């Protein structure tokens, strides 16, 4: 049996691995000249940075943890995010606070009395009408204005009330327990060269066709001799559809700085900038996470941009989600081979790396069941 896999990110890579584990041959077709997809890292003068934003690996899934550690994901790391806010009481000066907001830190603000009153009067039931109502239900209006409103307006290019609340639980929290770690998973790592290195390790000695963009125009020819197709690419591009899925992403502008071997420039690996005083949304200085001992550091400022395929736009009317479902139906209807959809692009989802791996594993298991492979 032969399976054609489109894409060499986490989803395609984990599908390939699980198929190989069950003695099923698969070939990966990748449009780029490198593997790793959204999770890959790059370097300037040998200093590692992340062109697609921070990719800390975290999971509570034992199978996935065993999988990634087998291929070198071993360096433990705890991700703690900072946010630069501009409270009115500081009259234009900023303050660096934790994200998610920590109640103990907030008590130091002159606005604490107002914030405390708002927290004490939060509704018993979260208002999930849209992203804005959800956020205010969690933390009140003052913290929403300080931490979320400007960031969301910049990142998504629209008012938060136009966005679905469905992705809010992954993004919004108010902490009262002193836990400054962003994630609460059982396992958390940052490989010194980033997650892309692990994908490279997994795919060593695998057959990969680089520089191959697969669309509806060439899939029939390229899939000759294959029994099934796994799509991890964006479905509107695959179909050359006039109806385009909306995405919002970041344009990461890296800048190299001279430092000592252990020196860094910013106060933290990730600093969110929700204020409209800055046009960028955050800075990422990967050297904090990688632990590199190297002269120099790279600080990447992230600027929001349309049609970069990082984050699906989950509008409150579900128009984009419904469009992606229709595109799936069209592809299934016209494909001469059984076709499977896997990963954040094909499923139009905001997912973490471990979730992409899990989708790959499940995709491979479904193929094995469907073809009754023993």
C-alpha positions in Angstrom: 0.0 0.0 0.0 1.2 3.5 -0.9 0.0 6.8 0.7 0.6 10.3 -0.7 1.0 12.9 2.0 0.9 16.6 1.2 3.0 18.6 3.7 6.0 18.0 5.9 4.8 19.8 9.1 3.9 18.0 12.3 0.6 16.6 10.9 2.1 15.1 7.8 5.2 13.9 9.6 3.3 12.1 12.4 1.0 10.5 9.8 4.0 9.3 7.9 5.6 7.9 11.1 2.6 6.0 12.3 2.1 4.5 8.8 5.7 3.5 8.6 5.4 1.9 12.1 2.6 -0.3 10.6 4.7 -1.2 7.5 2.8 1.1 5.2 4.8 3.1 2.6 4.2 6.8 2.3 5.8 9.6 0.3 5.7 13.3 1.5 5.3 16.1 -1.1 6.4 19.4 0.3 6.1 22.8 -1.5 9.1 24.2 0.4 12.7 23.1 0.2 12.7 22.2 3.9 10.6 20.3 6.4 9.1 21.7 9.6 6.2 23.8 8.3 5.0 26.4 10.8 7.2 25.0 13.6 10.6 25.5 11.9 13.3 27.7 13.2 15.9 29.8 11.4 19.1 31.5 12.4 21.1 34.8 11.9 24.8 34.5 12.4 24.1 31.2 14.1 21.6 32.6 16.6 18.3 30.6 16.5 15.1 32.5 16.1 11.5 31.5 15.2 10.1 33.1 12.0 6.5 31.9 12.7 6.3 32.8 16.3 7.1 31.0 19.6 6.8 27.2 19.5 7.3 25.8 22.9 6.4 22.1 22.9 3.9 21.1 25.6 1.7 18.1 26.1 0.0 15.9 28.7 -0.3 13.0 26.3 2.1 10.2 27.3 2.2 8.7 23.9 3.1 12.0 22.2 5.7 12.7 24.9 7.3 9.3 24.3 7.3 10.0 20.5 9.0 13.4 20.6 11.5 12.5 23.3 12.5 9.5 21.2 13.7 12.0 18.6 15.5 14.4 20.8 12.9 16.7 22.5 14.5 16.5 25.9 15.4 20.0 27.1 12.8 21.0 29.7 11.5 24.6 29.7 8.8 26.6 31.4 7.2 29.3 29.3 6.4 32.5 31.2 5.0 35.4 29.1 5.2 39.1 30.0 2.9 41.9 28.9 3.8 45.6 28.6 0.8 47.6 29.7 0.2 51.3 30.0 -2.1 51.9 33.0 -3.7 55.4 33.0 -2.2 56.1 36.4 1.3 55.9 35.0 0.5 58.7 32.6 2.3 57.3 29.5 4.8 55.1 31.3 4.6 51.3 31.0 4.8 48.4 33.4 5.8 44.8 32.7 3.3 42.3 34.1 2.7 38.6 33.7 0.4 37.0 31.2 -2.1 35.6 32.1 -2.7 38.5 34.6 -1.7 37.6 38.2 -3.9 39.1 40.9 -0.9 39.6 43.3 0.8 41.7 40.6 -2.3 43.7 39.8 -2.6 44.7 43.5 0.4 47.0 42.9 -1.5 49.1 40.4 -3.2 52.3 41.4 -6.2 50.9 39.4 -6.5 47.9 41.8 -9.6 49.1 43.6 -11.5 49.4 40.3 -10.1 46.0 39.1 -11.0 44.3 42.4 -14.5 45.6 42.2 -14.9 44.4 38.7 -13.5 40.9 39.5 -15.8 40.7 42.5 -18.9 41.4 40.3 -18.1 39.1 37.4 -21.1 37.1 36.1 -21.6 33.6 37.4 -22.0 32.4 33.8 -19.5 33.4 31.1 -21.1 35.4 28.3 -19.8 33.6 25.2 -21.7 35.6 22.6 -18.4 36.7 21.1 -14.7 37.1 22.0 -15.2 40.5 23.7 -18.1 39.5 25.9 -16.2 36.3 26.9 -13.1 38.2 27.9 -14.9 40.8 30.0 -16.8 38.0 31.7 -13.5 36.5 32.7 -11.6 39.6 34.0 -13.7 42.7 33.8 -13.5 45.8 31.7 -10.3 47.4 33.0 -8.1 44.3 32.5 -9.8 43.7 29.2 -8.7 47.2 28.1 -5.2 46.8 29.4 -4.3 43.3 28.2 -6.7 42.3 25.4 -8.5 45.0 23.5 -5.6 46.6 21.7 -3.8 43.3 21.1 -6.9 41.7 19.6 -7.7 44.7 17.4 -4.2 44.7 16.0 -3.8 41.0 15.6 -7.2 40.3 14.0 -7.7 43.7 12.2 -11.3 43.9 13.5 -13.3 44.6 16.6 -13.2 41.7 19.1 -17.0 41.6 19.2 -16.9 40.3 15.6 -14.8 37.3 16.6 -16.1 34.0 17.9 -15.6 33.1 21.6 -14.7 29.5 20.7 -10.9 30.1 20.7 -11.1 32.3 23.8 -10.6 29.5 26.4 -7.2 28.7 25.0 -6.1 32.3 25.2 -7.7 34.0 28.2 -7.3 33.4 31.9 -7.0 35.3 35.2 -4.7 33.7 37.7 -5.0 33.9 41.5 -2.7 31.0 42.3 0.7 32.6 41.6 1.4 30.1 38.8 3.2 32.2 36.1 3.7 29.4 33.6 1.6 29.9 30.6 0.9 26.2 30.1 -0.2 23.6 32.7 0.7 20.5 30.8 2.6 17.6 32.3 5.5 17.9 29.8 7.1 21.0 28.4 10.2 21.4 26.3 12.2 23.7 24.1 14.8 22.0 21.9 18.0 24.2 21.5 17.3 24.4 17.8 13.5 24.5 17.9 10.8 22.0 17.1 11.8 21.9 13.4 14.9 19.9 14.4 12.8 17.1 15.8 10.8 16.9 12.6 14.0 16.7 10.7 15.1 13.8 13.0 11.8 11.9 12.5 12.0 12.3 8.7 15.6 11.1 8.3 15.8 8.5 5.5 12.2 9.2 4.5 11.2 9.9 0.9 10.3 13.5 0.5 9.6 15.3 -2.8 10.7 18.9 -2.2 9.5 21.9 -4.2 6.2 20.1 -5.1 3.0 22.2 -4.8 0.1 19.8 -5.0 -3.3 21.1 -6.3 -6.4 19.8 -7.9 -4.7 20.4 -11.3 -1.9 17.9 -10.8 -3.1 15.5 -8.1 -4.4 12.9 -10.5 -1.1 12.6 -12.3 1.1 12.7 -9.2 -1.1 10.2 -7.3 -0.7 7.5 -9.9 0.4 4.4 -8.1 -0.9 5.6 -4.7 -3.9 4.2 -2.8 -4.8 7.1 -0.6 -4.1 10.8 -0.1 -3.5 12.8 3.1 -4.0 16.6 2.7 -2.4 18.9 5.3 -2.4 22.0 3.1 -5.0 24.8 2.9 -8.0 23.5 1.0 -8.9 26.8 -0.9 -5.4 26.8 -2.4 -5.5 23.1 -3.2 -8.8 23.7 -5.2 -7.6 27.1 -6.6 -10.9 28.3 -5.2 -12.3 31.8 -5.9 -13.8 31.6 -2.4 -10.8 32.2 -0.2 -10.5 31.2 3.5 -9.6 34.2 5.7 -6.4 33.9 7.7 -4.5 36.3 9.9 -0.9 35.9 10.6 2.3 37.7 11.7 5.1 39.2 9.7 8.1 38.6 11.9 10.9 41.2 11.5 14.1 39.8 13.2 16.9 42.1 14.3 20.4 40.9 15.3 22.1 42.5 18.3 25.6 42.1 19.6 25.7 40.6 23.1 27.8 38.5 25.4 27.6 34.7 25.1 24.8 34.5 27.7 23.4 38.0 27.1 19.9 39.0 25.9 18.2 42.2 25.0 14.6 42.0 26.2 13.3 41.1 29.6 11.7 37.9 28.5 11.3 35.3 25.7 7.9 36.6 24.8 6.6 40.1 25.6 3.1 40.9 24.5 2.4 44.5 23.4 -1.4 45.1 23.6 -1.1 48.9 23.6 -1.8 50.9 20.4 1.4 52.8 21.4 3.2 50.1 19.4 2.2 48.7 16.0 3.6 45.3 16.7 1.9 42.8 18.9 4.8 41.1 20.6 8.6 40.6 20.7 10.2 37.1 20.7 13.8 36.6 21.8 14.3 32.9 21.3 17.7 32.9 23.1 15.8 33.1 26.4 14.2 29.7 25.5 17.0 28.0 23.6 19.7 28.6 26.2 22.2 29.2 23.4 25.7 30.2 24.6 26.6 32.4 21.6 27.7 35.9 20.9 24.6 37.9 19.8 20.9 37.6 20.1 17.9 38.1 17.7 14.8 40.0 18.7 11.8 39.5 16.4 9.0 42.0 16.4 5.7 40.5 15.1 3.4 42.7 13.0 -0.1 41.5 12.2 -0.9 40.9 8.6 -3.7 39.5 6.4 -3.6 36.3 4.5 -0.6 34.8 6.2 -1.8 31.3 7.1 -1.0 31.3 10.8 -4.4 31.7 12.5 -7.9 31.0 11.1 -10.3 33.8 11.5 -13.1 32.3 13.6 -15.8 34.9 12.9 -18.9 34.9 15.1 -21.0 33.8 12.2 -18.8 30.7 11.4 -18.6 31.7 7.8 -15.0 30.5 7.3 -15.5 27.3 9.2 -18.6 26.5 7.0 -16.6 27.3 3.9 -13.9 24.9 4.9 -16.5 22.2 5.3 -17.8 22.9 1.9 -14.3 22.7 0.4 -13.8 19.3 2.0 -17.0 18.0 0.5 -16.0 19.2 -2.9 -12.6 17.6 -2.7 -14.0 14.3 -1.5 -16.6 14.3 -4.3 -14.0 14.9 -7.1 -11.1 12.8 -5.8 -10.6 9.4 -7.5 -8.8 8.2 -4.3 -9.8 8.1 -0.7 -8.7 11.4 0.8 -8.0 12.3 4.4 -7.7 15.8 6.0 -5.2 16.4 8.8 -3.6 19.4 10.6 -4.3 23.0 11.2 -4.4 24.2 7.6 -6.6 21.4 6.2 -9.0 21.5 9.2 -8.9 25.3 9.5 -8.1 25.2 13.2 -5.9 26.8 15.7 -4.1 23.9 17.3 -0.9 23.2 19.3 1.9 21.1 18.1 0.9 18.1 20.2 -2.7 18.4 18.8 -1.3 18.3 15.2 0.7 15.2 16.1 -2.4 13.5 17.5 -4.3 14.4 14.4 -1.6 12.7 12.3 -1.7 9.6 14.5 -5.4 9.4 14.2 -5.3 10.0 10.5 -2.9 7.1 10.0 -5.0 4.8 12.3 -8.1 5.6 10.2 -6.3 4.7 7.0 -5.2 1.4 8.6 -8.8 0.7 9.6 -10.3 1.7 6.3 -7.9 -0.4 4.3 -8.0 -3.3 6.8 -4.2 -3.4 7.1 -3.0 -6.1 9.4 
